[in-house]
Amino acid sequence: MPVSRPIPANAVHICVDMQRMFMPPGPWAVEWFPQTLPMIIRLTQKRPERTIFTRFIPAMRPGDGQGQWRSYYEHWADMTLQNAGADIIELAPELKSFVPPARQFDKPVYSPWFDGTLGRTLATEGADTIIVSGGEADMCVLATLLGAIDFGFRTILAEDAICSTSDEAYDAIVRLFTKRYSHHVEVAPVDEILDFWV
């Protein structure tokens, strides 16, 4: 459903994994990253102090990780911190300047809710509304949205501020949350979100 009521001032904008490792070119490049970045900047500029940038932190070395993550980092050995260098985890330069007052939240898996820290932080701050942007639409953005739903947050997906590696993946995610999760998630463009965010 589209945004139909004001977004409170204490809403939190969670920008998912807009990091150097996902900027083209590179093994994990997200094709739409450059086109999405200006829209994310507009959202962040509205309330930088209410923005949390999540960062995906790869394993230190090939073969690290629990269960299937071990074979994942054997396959993606070049993207471990040991081989790629720690600078790959940094935010895109255009976003890094917002920190502080924006915050960073590091995670070793797709979901930022995994260890409970983010949920407890937002509960402590009294936030009840989350705006989600970033990448990748069908991986870490998806995990972020599903966790927000589970925690009962009012959840708003910025449809023109998420990126993917393919049109098909992007279209599938927008369709999923517009139709299947329409009671839980409001899907709207950045212009509309900014108009409703008081």
Secondary structure, DSSP 8 states (H G I E B T S, - for coil): ----S-B-TT-EEEEE--BGGGSSSSTT--TTHHHHHHHHHHHHHH-GGGEEEEEE---SSTT-SSTHHHHHHHHTGGGSHHHH-GGGGSB-HHHHTTTTTSEEEEESSS-TTTTSHHHHHHHHTT--EEEEEEE-TTTHHHHHHHHHHHHT-EEEEEEEEEE-S-HHHHHHHHHIIIIITTTTEEEE-HHHHHHHB-
